[in-house]
Amino acid sequence: MTVNIPVESIKGKEKAMDKKTYEAFNSKKNPNISFNMTKVSSIKVDGNNIDIVINGNLTMAGETRPV
């Protein structure tokens, strides 16, 4: 499973802060934040609640790290 979030879809109350966020992420070069699931570590069911722990790779501003 992969989730992609466009960096420029991140909006705050202040447009100036949005611009700084896009600059920090270098949104022109790296337009998306993405998470690619690599493993389901655990699943716990408790009544109507389901807790799932997953591992994967998170890519932000062109850098990928395991999480």
C-alpha positions as CSV (number, residue, x, y, z in Angstrom):
1,M,0.0,0.0,0.0
2,T,1.3,3.4,-0.9
3,V,-0.1,6.8,0.3
4,N,0.9,10.0,-1.6
5,I,0.2,13.5,-0.2
6,P,0.8,16.5,-2.4
7,V,3.1,18.9,-0.4
8,E,1.1,21.9,-1.7
9,S,-2.1,20.4,-0.3
10,I,-0.7,21.2,3.2
11,K,-2.5,24.5,4.2
12,G,-2.3,26.5,7.4
13,K,-3.9,29.7,8.6
14,E,-1.0,31.8,7.3
15,K,-0.1,31.8,3.6
16,A,3.5,32.9,4.4
17,M,3.9,29.8,6.5
18,D,2.5,27.7,3.7
19,K,5.1,29.1,1.4
20,K,7.9,28.4,3.8
21,T,6.7,24.8,4.2
22,Y,6.7,24.3,0.4
23,E,10.2,25.8,0.3
24,A,11.4,23.5,3.1
25,F,10.1,20.4,1.3
26,N,11.4,21.8,-2.1
27,S,7.9,21.1,-3.5
28,K,8.8,22.0,-7.1
29,K,11.4,19.2,-7.1
30,N,9.6,16.9,-4.6
31,P,5.9,17.5,-5.1
32,N,4.7,14.6,-2.8
33,I,5.2,13.1,0.6
34,S,4.8,9.3,0.3
35,F,4.6,6.3,2.6
36,N,5.1,2.9,1.2
37,M,4.0,0.0,3.5
38,T,6.5,-2.8,3.7
39,K,5.2,-5.0,6.6
40,V,2.3,-5.5,8.9
41,S,3.9,-5.9,12.3
42,S,0.8,-6.7,14.4
43,I,-3.0,-6.6,14.4
44,K,-5.0,-6.5,17.6
45,V,-8.8,-6.7,17.7
46,D,-10.7,-5.5,20.8
47,G,-14.4,-5.4,20.2
48,N,-15.0,-2.7,17.5
49,N,-11.5,-1.4,17.8
50,I,-8.7,-2.7,15.5
51,D,-5.1,-1.6,16.1
52,I,-2.7,-2.3,13.2
53,V,1.0,-1.6,13.5
54,I,2.7,-1.2,10.1
55,N,6.3,-0.5,8.9
56,G,7.3,1.2,5.7
57,N,9.3,3.8,4.0
58,L,8.5,7.5,4.4
59,T,9.8,9.9,1.7
60,M,9.8,13.6,2.4
61,A,11.8,16.3,0.5
62,G,13.5,13.6,-1.5
63,E,14.8,11.7,1.5
64,T,13.5,8.2,2.3
65,R,13.7,6.7,5.8
66,P,12.2,3.5,7.3
67,V,9.5,4.1,9.8
